[in-house]
Amino acid sequence: MKKILLFLTSFLPLAAAAQLNGDGYYRIQNNASERYLTLKDNVINDEIDMSTASADVSNLRSWRGFDQVEANPASIFYVMNVGGYQYNLIAQSTSIYDITGGRKYLDIYDKASGAYYLFEVTSGGVAGHLYDSNDKAVRGSITTKGEKAYMYWRLLPVTTDANYIGLKPTVEAADGWYGTIYASFPFKLNSSNVTLYYVDGVSTGQFQLKQIESDVIPAATPLIFKTNSNDPSQNKIIPLFETTTAPTDNLLGGTYYSSRNVDHEAYVEFNASTMRVLGVDTDKKLIFTADATGALTDKNDIPMNTCWLKVPDGLSGDFKLVDRSSFTAIRSIETSSKETINKGTYTLSGVRVDNSKTLRPGVYIQDGKKIVIK
């Protein structure tokens, strides 16, 4: 049987409109299990049959405990009203509209005066349901059948207080903590102890960092961050909806996904001949290294929402961070920048649309500027 990927599905539409706190970034938490929803891949079937309500929700996962999601960009969803009860949910460079083949938005209904909500996507006249599992495990499984109590979800606005998103370092060097971040949303720093960099030069045995000083960090920009704390609550960022310029001399690569589920494979496998991961040497100096021990998943993949160094042709071995004044710029790239949004009309998740036809209600980016179609 062909399947339709229902990104979030639910049932029992009510008369009252959803009392959301406007378009914005949210986490989604199950009202019964208290686990948080995350999106771990964007894989859909090549063919979508809208006459069946069979749902493939293998790309969704839930996690118990805020410590499991506080530094996880995959737990952040942009909720956008497109008219009436209909909403689009955007995360990890895709959206509900995209993964239903450009056919469906969500109907969101307020079940308990803003305390929790119901979501509905109807296919072939039948509404599918999204449930979290009723066990007490840290990681939950998402299904389309379950106990009624586990089909209700809270929409929690992302803030700089209790529902913050932070950065979790992975490497402790002599001069501080370091990590990498690759997020599908623009953001700005909310902690003064965090500095953001990218790699703009690599030569034999060395690399250099370039600090990003702009207030708004572009979406889909692979970055290194430095901080004096390994506690994400001390390294907060604020997701934004803005367009800005991105560096074109960045030698880092990034991935949103690290999924190897059956029929849901979206991953970047580590290749020691062309890639390096962040680490430290015996003197606790920051390096990019081919020794990926502890830096990869158990499948030898790059972890989701993290970055790696692209090794230029002709170079090998590890690369140590050096001061920009002493860097031998054999392999550096000329600094330049460009708009992250190309000419044309795009959805918020980056899918180009034909603006010669009447656009569906919603928010679009047209020639780099936000437009709203009522």
C-alpha positions as CSV (number, residue, x, y, z in Angstrom):
1,M,0.0,0.0,0.0
2,K,1.3,3.4,-0.8
3,K,1.8,5.7,2.2
4,I,1.3,9.4,2.9
5,L,3.8,10.9,5.3
6,L,1.7,12.7,7.9
7,F,4.1,15.0,9.7
8,L,1.7,15.7,12.5
9,T,-1.8,14.2,12.6
10,S,-4.7,14.2,15.0
11,F,-8.5,14.0,15.1
12,L,-11.7,15.6,16.7
13,P,-11.9,19.0,15.1
14,L,-13.6,21.6,17.5
15,A,-15.4,24.8,16.7
16,A,-13.0,27.1,18.6
17,A,-10.0,28.5,16.7
18,A,-6.5,27.7,18.0
19,Q,-5.3,30.3,20.5
20,L,-1.7,30.3,19.4
21,N,0.7,33.0,20.5
22,G,1.0,34.1,16.8
23,D,3.4,32.7,14.2
24,G,6.7,31.8,15.7
25,Y,9.0,29.1,17.0
26,Y,7.6,26.4,19.3
27,R,8.5,23.1,20.9
28,I,5.8,20.5,20.8
29,Q,5.3,18.4,24.0
30,N,2.9,15.5,24.5
31,N,0.4,16.3,27.2
32,A,0.4,12.8,28.7
33,S,4.0,11.5,28.2
34,E,5.6,14.9,28.6
35,R,8.1,14.0,25.9
36,Y,9.1,16.5,23.3
37,L,8.7,15.9,19.6
38,T,11.7,16.1,17.2
39,L,12.1,15.7,13.5
40,K,15.0,13.4,12.6
41,D,14.8,13.2,8.8
42,N,12.9,14.6,5.8
43,V,12.5,11.4,3.8
44,I,9.2,10.8,2.1
45,N,8.0,8.2,-0.4
46,D,8.4,9.0,-4.0
47,E,4.7,8.4,-4.6
48,I,2.0,9.9,-2.3
49,D,-1.5,8.4,-2.5
50,M,-3.9,10.9,-1.0
51,S,-6.7,8.4,-1.1
52,T,-5.3,6.5,1.9
53,A,-4.8,7.6,5.5
54,S,-1.9,5.2,6.0
55,A,0.8,7.2,7.7
56,D,4.5,6.8,7.9
57,V,5.7,8.7,10.9
58,S,9.1,7.0,11.2
59,N,10.9,10.4,10.9
60,L,9.4,11.6,14.2
61,R,10.8,10.8,17.6
62,S,10.0,12.0,21.1
63,W,12.3,12.6,24.1
64,R,11.6,12.8,27.8
65,G,13.3,15.5,29.8
66,F,14.2,19.0,28.7
67,D,17.9,18.1,28.9
68,Q,17.3,15.9,25.8
69,V,16.1,18.8,23.7
70,E,17.5,22.0,25.1
71,A,20.4,22.0,22.6
72,N,18.6,20.2,19.8
73,P,17.5,22.3,16.8
74,A,15.4,19.4,15.6
75,S,13.0,20.1,18.5
76,I,12.2,23.7,17.1
77,F,9.2,24.1,14.9
78,Y,8.1,27.3,13.2
79,V,4.3,27.4,13.3
80,M,2.8,29.6,10.6
81,N,-0.9,30.4,10.0
82,V,-1.9,30.2,6.4
83,G,-5.6,31.1,6.9
84,G,-8.4,30.0,9.2
85,Y,-7.5,26.9,11.2
86,Q,-4.7,26.0,8.8
87,Y,-1.1,26.1,9.8
88,N,2.2,25.0,8.3
89,L,4.9,23.6,10.5
90,I,8.5,24.1,9.4
91,A,11.6,22.4,10.8
92,Q,15.0,21.1,9.7
93,S,14.6,22.6,6.2
94,T,11.3,21.0,5.4
95,S,7.6,21.4,6.4
96,I,4.2,19.7,6.6
97,Y,3.2,21.2,3.3
98,D,6.4,19.9,1.6
99,I,6.3,16.4,2.9
100,T,2.6,15.9,2.0
101,G,3.6,16.6,-1.6
102,G,2.5,20.2,-1.5
103,R,-1.1,19.2,-0.8
104,K,-1.9,19.6,2.9
105,Y,-1.6,22.0,5.8
106,L,-2.4,21.2,9.4
107,D,-5.8,22.1,11.0
108,I,-5.0,23.1,14.6
109,Y,-7.7,23.2,17.2
110,D,-7.6,24.4,20.8
111,K,-8.7,21.6,23.0
112,A,-8.3,23.1,26.5
113,S,-8.1,26.9,26.3
114,G,-4.5,27.0,25.1
115,A,-3.3,24.2,27.5
116,Y,-3.1,21.6,24.7
117,Y,-4.1,21.2,21.1
118,L,-5.3,18.8,18.5
119,F,-3.8,18.6,15.0
120,E,-5.6,17.2,11.9
121,V,-4.6,16.2,8.4
122,T,-7.4,14.5,6.5
123,S,-6.6,12.1,3.6
124,G,-9.3,10.4,1.6
125,G,-11.9,11.7,4.0
126,V,-10.2,10.0,7.0
127,A,-8.2,11.7,9.6
128,G,-5.0,10.1,10.8
129,H,-3.8,10.3,14.4
130,L,-0.5,11.0,16.0
131,Y,0.2,9.4,19.4
132,D,3.2,9.2,21.6
133,S,3.9,5.8,23.2
134,N,2.6,5.3,26.7
135,D,5.8,3.9,28.2
136,K,8.2,5.7,30.6
137,A,11.3,5.4,28.5
138,V,13.5,8.4,27.7
139,R,13.0,8.0,24.0
140,G,9.4,7.5,22.7
141,S,8.0,6.0,19.5
142,I,5.5,7.9,17.5
143,T,2.6,5.9,16.1
144,T,-0.8,6.4,14.4
145,K,-2.6,4.2,16.9
146,G,-2.6,4.5,20.7
147,E,-4.3,5.7,23.8
148,K,-6.5,8.7,23.5
149,A,-4.6,10.6,26.3
150,Y,-1.4,10.5,24.2
151,M,-2.8,12.3,21.2
152,Y,-2.9,15.8,22.8
153,W,0.0,18.1,22.4
154,R,1.2,21.4,24.0
155,L,2.6,24.2,21.9
156,L,5.4,25.9,23.9
157,P,6.8,29.2,22.5
158,V,10.6,29.2,22.4
159,T,11.9,31.8,24.9
160,T,15.1,32.8,26.6
161,D,13.8,31.5,29.9
162,A,12.4,28.1,30.7
163,N,11.9,27.0,27.0
164,Y,15.3,28.2,25.7
165,I,17.5,26.7,23.1
166,G,21.2,26.5,23.9
167,L,24.5,25.3,22.4
168,K,26.2,22.2,23.8
169,P,30.0,22.0,23.4
170,T,31.7,18.7,22.5
171,V,35.4,19.6,23.0
172,E,37.3,21.2,25.9
173,A,40.4,22.9,24.8
174,A,43.0,24.8,26.8
175,D,41.3,28.2,26.1
176,G,37.6,27.1,26.5
177,W,34.8,24.9,25.2
178,Y,34.1,24.4,21.5
179,G,31.4,22.8,19.5
180,T,29.7,23.0,16.1
181,I,26.1,24.0,15.1
182,Y,24.1,23.7,11.9
183,A,20.6,25.1,12.2
184,S,17.9,25.6,9.6
185,F,16.7,28.8,11.2
186,P,18.5,32.2,11.5
187,F,19.3,33.2,15.1
188,K,21.2,35.6,17.3
189,L,23.1,35.1,20.5
190,N,21.5,35.7,23.8
191,S,24.7,34.9,25.9
192,S,27.7,37.2,25.9
193,N,30.1,34.4,26.6
194,V,29.6,32.8,23.2
195,T,31.6,33.6,20.0
196,L,30.8,32.2,16.6
197,Y,33.3,31.3,13.9
198,Y,33.7,29.6,10.6
199,V,36.8,28.2,8.8
200,D,38.0,30.4,5.9
201,G,41.5,29.0,5.4
202,V,43.2,25.6,5.5
203,S,46.8,24.8,4.6
204,T,49.3,22.1,5.5
205,G,48.8,21.2,9.2
206,Q,46.8,24.3,10.1
207,F,43.5,26.2,9.8
208,Q,42.3,29.6,10.7
209,L,38.9,30.8,12.1
210,K,37.0,33.9,11.1
211,Q,34.6,35.4,13.6
212,I,31.1,36.2,12.6
213,E,30.3,39.6,14.1
214,S,26.8,40.3,12.5
215,D,23.9,40.3,14.9
216,V,21.8,37.9,12.9
217,I,23.3,34.5,12.0
218,P,22.1,33.2,8.6
219,A,20.2,30.0,8.4
220,A,22.0,26.9,7.1
221,T,25.4,28.2,8.0
222,P,27.9,25.6,9.4
223,L,29.6,27.2,12.4
224,I,32.1,26.6,15.3
225,F,31.2,28.2,18.6
226,K,33.5,28.9,21.6
227,T,32.2,29.4,25.1
228,N,33.4,29.3,28.7
229,S,30.7,26.8,29.8
230,N,29.5,23.4,28.7
231,D,26.0,24.1,30.1
232,P,23.6,24.9,27.3
233,S,21.6,27.2,29.6
234,Q,24.6,29.5,29.7
235,N,24.9,29.4,25.9
236,K,21.5,30.5,24.7
237,I,20.5,31.5,21.1
238,I,17.3,33.1,19.9
239,P,15.7,31.7,16.6
240,L,14.6,34.5,14.3
241,F,12.7,34.9,11.0
242,E,15.1,37.2,9.0
243,T,17.1,37.0,5.9
244,T,20.7,38.0,5.9
245,T,24.0,37.4,4.1
246,A,26.1,34.3,4.5
247,P,29.8,33.8,3.9
248,T,30.8,32.0,0.7
249,D,34.4,31.3,1.9
250,N,33.2,28.8,4.6
251,L,35.1,25.4,4.4
252,L,32.8,23.7,6.9
253,G,30.0,21.3,5.9
254,G,26.9,20.6,8.0
255,T,24.0,18.1,8.2
256,Y,20.5,18.3,9.7
257,Y,20.0,14.6,9.8
258,S,21.6,11.3,11.0
259,S,18.9,8.8,10.3
260,R,19.4,5.1,9.3
261,N,15.9,3.8,9.9
262,V,14.4,1.4,7.3
263,D,13.0,3.6,4.5
264,H,14.2,6.7,6.3
265,E,17.9,7.0,5.5
266,A,19.3,10.5,5.7
267,Y,22.8,10.7,6.9
268,V,26.4,11.8,6.1
269,E,28.9,9.0,6.6
270,F,32.4,10.1,7.8
271,N,35.1,9.8,5.2
272,A,38.6,10.2,6.6
273,S,40.1,11.1,3.2
274,T,37.9,14.2,2.7
275,M,36.6,15.1,6.1
276,R,37.9,16.1,9.6
277,V,36.0,16.5,12.9
278,L,36.6,18.9,15.8
279,G,39.0,17.7,18.5
280,V,42.0,18.6,20.6
281,D,45.7,17.5,20.5
282,T,47.8,16.3,23.4
283,D,48.4,20.0,24.3
284,K,44.6,20.6,24.4
285,K,44.9,22.8,21.3
286,L,41.9,22.9,19.0
287,I,42.3,20.7,15.9
288,F,40.4,19.1,13.0
289,T,41.3,15.5,13.1
290,A,40.8,12.3,11.2
291,D,40.6,10.5,14.5
292,A,36.9,10.6,15.0
293,T,36.7,8.6,18.2
294,G,33.8,9.8,20.2
295,A,32.8,12.4,17.6
296,L,30.5,10.2,15.4
297,T,27.4,8.1,15.8
298,D,27.6,4.4,16.3
299,K,27.1,4.0,12.5
300,N,30.2,6.2,11.8
301,D,28.0,9.1,10.7
302,I,28.2,12.8,11.4
303,P,25.7,13.6,14.2
304,M,22.7,15.6,13.3
305,N,22.9,19.4,13.3
306,T,26.7,19.3,13.5
307,C,29.6,20.2,11.2
308,W,32.8,18.9,9.7
309,L,35.8,20.4,7.9
310,K,36.1,19.8,4.1
311,V,39.6,18.8,3.4
312,P,41.0,20.7,0.3
313,D,42.5,18.6,-2.5
314,G,46.2,17.7,-1.9
315,L,46.1,18.0,1.9
316,S,46.2,15.2,4.5
317,G,46.8,14.8,8.2
318,D,45.3,16.8,11.0
319,F,44.9,20.6,11.1
320,K,45.7,22.7,14.1
321,L,44.2,26.1,14.9
322,V,46.6,29.0,14.4
323,D,46.3,32.7,14.8
324,R,45.3,34.6,11.7
325,S,48.5,36.6,11.7
326,S,50.6,33.4,11.5
327,F,48.5,31.4,9.1
328,T,50.2,30.4,5.8
329,A,47.4,31.3,3.4
330,I,48.1,28.6,0.7
331,R,44.6,27.2,0.8
332,S,42.6,30.2,1.9
333,I,39.6,31.4,0.0
334,E,38.9,34.9,-1.0
335,T,36.3,36.5,1.4
336,S,33.0,37.4,-0.1
337,S,29.3,37.1,0.7
338,K,26.0,36.8,-1.0
339,E,22.4,36.9,-0.2
340,T,21.1,33.5,1.1
341,I,17.8,34.1,-0.8
342,N,18.0,33.9,-4.6
343,K,15.8,35.7,-7.0
344,G,12.3,34.2,-7.3
345,T,9.6,33.1,-4.9
346,Y,10.2,30.4,-2.2
347,T,8.4,28.8,0.7
348,L,9.8,29.4,4.1
349,S,11.5,26.0,3.9
350,G,13.3,27.0,0.7
351,V,11.2,25.3,-2.0
352,R,10.8,27.4,-5.1
353,V,7.2,28.0,-6.3
354,D,5.8,29.2,-9.6
355,N,4.7,32.8,-9.0
356,S,3.1,33.0,-12.4
357,K,0.2,31.1,-10.9
358,T,-2.0,32.2,-8.0
359,L,-0.2,31.4,-4.7
360,R,-1.9,29.6,-1.9
361,P,-2.4,31.7,1.3
362,G,0.8,31.9,3.4
363,V,4.1,33.6,3.9
364,Y,6.7,33.5,1.1
365,I,10.2,35.0,0.4
366,Q,10.1,36.8,-2.9
367,D,13.4,38.2,-4.2
368,G,14.7,38.2,-0.7
369,K,11.7,39.9,0.9
370,K,8.9,38.5,3.0
371,I,5.4,38.6,1.5
372,V,2.1,37.5,2.9
373,I,-0.6,36.0,0.7
374,K,-4.1,36.2,2.3
